[in-house]
Amino acid sequence: MLKLSDSGHMPRFTPAVVGIAIVCAGTPATAQPVRGRGPAIEAASARRDVAFPPVSGIAGSRATWSVSATAGGGMNWWIDIENAGSHFIRFHFAEIRDSGPGDYEIAVLNGSLTRVVTYTPAEFRTRHSFWSPFVEGSFLRVLVISKTARLPTGLEFRIGEYVYEAPGAVLESIKDQNDPKLRPISAYASDKSLLAEARSVAKLRAVGEDAVGTCTGFMVGSDLLLTNEHCVPTPSICESMQAHFDWDPRTAEPADKRFECVKLERVDHNLDYALVRLKGNPGRQDRWGQLSLLARSPMQGERLYVIQYPGTREEKQVAREGCALVTPAAPGRIPSSQTDFGHSCDTKTGSSGSPVLDLSHRVVGLHHWGFDLLDMRWNDENRAVRMERVLDAVRPFLK
């Protein structure tokens, strides 16, 4: 059965509604259940709306920014963002303009006042707006460092909204509630082949209308990642998305394990897939590698497994025991189509976009739907898009 394990607030992630059902891909904050096109929600948003440079009489007044001189004759301006009890904070730079000589740098600091990231003028002025990395903890500081004893010449920006941890409901599509088959990736430490393939599976976090949604994705090229369309439906969602490799909620994340989405290459609502391009080539074989896509239909009863990032603050997990193909041809987003197959692999909210692999470690499906409690035929099977349907469309990008 499907279990609601958290009744907390679930902010809106602008899902595309198709019919009536509840699925493991998540539920938006509406009065009725919908066929889930929203990721798992792990955060809420708030407004800060602070302008730089600080000017009296408008939002971002001089009182908003603290200022001090540096030992080298320069000046620092900073503001703090804090949300007590949160595991992370992330904020949005907007309306960036830089017409000056670049006599500054901008740093983001965590609660220990350690730099998380530093932006040079060359990096900062190339983008009109962008999201900061996720800063672990309940506090961050935005620091503008001028190399002279005055405001940086020609620099303007705003800090608009920020997001902080506020988990929503987690839906579980588990075949046997008394014995769930999801296992941490560490449980398969002796299976070197599985561990090698699992490296290319990433946790995705993207900012929607007023929330952070989390899904799963996997590398299919040196800089190409495949996930669900309902996780990254638009270029604006892509702009806010980060892919996290080897993500573990118990440890601090090094900067070299997170990668930004720079382009939504191809998206298909009916097949529920999104092909996104990441900055930095994380799919190179000497980094996290990539999975092989297989254009064949799995057979009824064939054993499978799913690598996924379920929930909102859970490590990478695998569903292998009790995981098999149940229905070789199943309806997808278009009820009259047979784009999917039904499977018995355990999943949760957050598992959307996970690869479904055969025992030769090749991807045969793209998981996207959990149990449909309003349809007796599908109230105990999860569904995945058949990879042969997706591969035909994305093949030109995989050269």
N, C-alpha and C positions, 0 to 999 in steps of 0.2 A: 504494500500500500504506500501511498504518498503521505509523508508526515510534514506538518508545519512545525519547525523547531524553534522559531523565534517570531514573536508577534510584534516586534518593534516597528517604528516608522519606516516606510519604504518610499523614498523620494521618487519623483517621476523621471524616467529615462526615455521618454518619447518612443514607445514601442509601436510597431505596425501591427494592428489587430487583424487577425484572420480567424473568424469563428469563435466558438466558446470551448474552453478547456483550461486545465492548469498543467503546466509542464515544468520540468526542472530548469529550464532556461530562465526562470524568474517571473514574477508577476508585478506589473506596475500598480501604482496607487490609484485604482479606479474602484467604483462601487461594485463591479461585478468581475468574476474571473474571466480572463481572456486567454486565448492561445498565445503562449508566452513568446514575445519577441523582445523581451528586456533582459539584460544580463543580471547576475546577482548584484545586489546593491550593498556596497560597503561604506558609503560615506554620504554625508549631506553637505550642502553648500551654504555659504553666508556671504554677505557683501562687506567689503572694506572700503573700496573706492577712495584711494589716496593718490593725489597727484604729485609728480616731481617735475620741475623744481617746486619747492614749497613757496607758495605765494599767499600772502595774507588776504583774508576775505573770501576764499573759495575753498572747496573741498581739498584737503591737503594743505592746511594752513601751516604756518611756521611751528605752531604748538604741536603738530602731529609728528614732526620729525625731530629727533634728537641730533645734536651736532657737537663735534669736538675737533680740536686740532690734532694733527699727527706729529710724531717726533721729527719727521722729515720735512715739515713745513706745509703739508697738505691739509685737507679737511675731510672728515667723515660725516655722512648723514645716515641715520638708520631709523627704521621702524620695526616694531615687534608684532608678531601675530601669534596668539596663544589660544588654545582650546583645551581646558583642563580635562585630563583623562583620556584624550585621544591618542591612538597609536601613531598617527601620522597627520601631517598638514601639507597641502599643496596649494599654490596660488597662481594667478593669471596676470602676466604682464600684458598690457594693452596700450594702444595708441602710441607706439614707440616712434619717436622722431629723433634723429641725431644729425645735425648739420654742422657740428663743430669739429675741432681738431682731434677729438678722441682722447682728451686728457683725464681719463677716469677708468675705473673698473667697477664692476658690480659683483658682489658676493652674496651667497645665501648661506647662513650659519644655522647650525642646529642648537639644541638646548645646552650643549657644552661649549657653545660659541666656537665650534670647529667648522671650518668651511666644508660645505657639501658640494658646492659648485661655484666656479668663478667665471664671469662673462667678460671678455675683452670687448672693446668697441667694435672690432671687426666682426665678432660673433653677434653682438647685440643689435647693431644697426641693420643687419640683413633681414630682420623679421619685424613685421608690423605688430604681431602679437604671438605669444606662446605661453605654455604652461611650464612651471618649474618642475623639477623632479619631486617625487614624494620624499618629504623630510620626515624621518622617523621621530616619534615623540610628539609632545603636545605644544612645542614652542619652536618658532623659527625667527630669524632676524634677516631683514633685507638691508644690505649695507652698500652705500654708494661712496666710493673712495675717490676723491679728487686729488690729483697730483699737485695742485696749486692751492693757494689759500682763498679760493673762491669757488662758486658753483661751476660745474662742468659746462663749458660753452656749448650752447645749442642742443643740449640733451633734454628731452621731455618723454615722460611715460606716465602711465597710471597703473596702479595695482587695483584690479577690480575684485572679482569674487575669489574666494578661497574655499577649499573643501577640507573636511576633517572627518575622522572616522565616526560613522553612525550606522552600524550594520542593519540591514533590513531582514526580511524573512528568508530563510533558507529552506528550499523544498528538496525533499529527498525522493528519488525514484529508486527504491531499494526493493529487491524481490523478497527478501526474507528479513524483516525487521529484527528478528531474534539472532540473526547471524549475518550481518552485512559483509559483503565481500570486498569492499574497498580496503586496500592495504597501502601503507606508506611505501614509497619507492625503496626505502632502506630494507624492506622485508625481502627484496629480490636481489640482495647484494651478491649472491653467488651466480646470478644469471647475467653474465657479462654482455651477451648480445642484447638483452632487454635494456640494460643500463645504458649501453651505447646509443640505442635508438631514443631512449627517453630524454637524452640531453637536449635534443632539438625542440622539445615541447616547452612552451613558455606560458607564464601567467600574464594575462592582458588586463590592463586597467585603463579605462577611458572615462572622460567627463561628459555626461549627457546634459540634459536641460538644467537639472539642479541636483545631480548625483554623480557618484563615481560607480561605474559598473565594472564587474570583473568577469572575464571569460577565460578560455584556453585557446591557444593557437599553436601551430607547429611550422617549422621551416621547411620549405620545398625548393629553395634556391639559396644562393649565397646571401641575398638580401630580400627574399620574398617569403612571406608568411601567409598561411591559409587559416581562416577561421570562419565563423558564421556571419552572414550579412546582418543578422539582428544584433550582433556585437559591434560591428563597425559599419553602419549603414550609409554614412555620409562623409565627405571630405573634412567637415568640421570636427566630427568625432575622431577621425584619423589624426587630425592635428593635435588632439589632446591625448592620444593613446601612447602608452609605453608598454613594451614587452619586457618581462623580467625572466631571466634564465636562472635555473637553480635557486629559485626563490624559496626562502624559508622564513616564516614569521618570527622565529625565535632568535634570529641573528641580524646584525646590521648588513645592509646590502652594499657591496662595492659598486662604484659608478660604472665599472666596465661590464656589469651584468645586466644593465638596463639599456634599452634602445628605443628611439623615437620612431613613430610612424611618420614617414615623409610624403607618402602618396598612396591614395586608394586606386590601385591599378585597374581592378575589375570587380564588379559587384553584381550579384544576381539575386533578386528577391525570391523568385520561384524556387530556385535550387538552394537558397539560403547559404550562399558562400560569399566571402570577401577575400580578395587577394590583395595584400598590402605590402608596400615596399618599406623596409626599415633602413634607417641610417646606420652605417658602420659594418655591414656584411657579417652579421652574427652566424649565418649559416655556412660559413667556410668550414671545410673539413677539419682544419686545425683549431676551430673554435667549438661551436655547438653542433655543427653538422646539419644534415637535413634528412627527411624521410623520403622514401620511394613510394610513388603513387602507382597503384595497380588497377588496370582497366579490366576487371573481371567481376562477375557476380558471385559472391560467396554462396555456398550450398547450404541447404537447410541442415541444421545440427552442427555446422562447422564451428569449431572452437575459435574464439577471438579474444582479444584483450583491448582495453582502453586505457590510455595514459592521460591524466587529467589533473587540473587544479580545482577541486570541488570546494564549495563554500566560499568564504571570504578571507579567512585567515588560517587556511590549512595548507600544509606542504603538498608537494606533488605526490599523487597516489595512482595506483594501478588497480583496475578491476579485471581479474583473470579467472579466478575460480567461479564456476557457475556462469561463465560468460560465453555465449554462443549465439549463432544466428538462429532465429526462430521463424521469421516469415521472410522469404527471399525477395518478394516484391510487395511493397506497401505504399499507400498514398502519402504524398508529401504535402507541401503547401497548397498545391492544386489538388483538391480531393479526387479528381478523376485521373490524376497521373499516377504512375508507379515509379516515382523517383527515389523512394526510400527502401530500406529493409528494416525489419523489426528485430531487436536483439534483447538479450536478457542480462546485459552487463550493468552493474550498479553504477549510478551517477547521482549527482546533486546539482543544485544551482551552482553555477560557476563552471560546470563541465562543458557547457556549450562551446563548440568549436574544437572538441577533442578528436584526435585520430582514433579510428577503430582499425586495429591491425589483425592480420592473420598470423599464424604461428611461424611464418617465414619473415615476419617483421616488416611486411609491406602494407601500406594503407589501403583498405578496401572500402572505408566509409568515413563520413564526416558527421559525428554525433551532433544532433541539434534538438531533439524532442524527448521529453520524458513522458511519464504516464498521462493518459488522457482519461481523467476520472468520469467524464461525461459520455464516454463511448465505451461500452462494454467490450468491444472488440479490441480496444487498445489500452485498457486500463491496467495492464501488467506487463507491457512491452515498451521499451525505449525505441527510438527510431534514429537512424542515420541516413544521410543522403548517400546513395551509391556512388562510389568514387569514379566509376566509369562515366557517369553523367557530368561530373565536375571536370574531369581530366580533359575531355574534349574541348571545353571552353578555355581552360587555363594553359593548355599545352604550348600555344605560341609564346607565352611569357617565360617558359621554362628552359629556353635554349641557352 
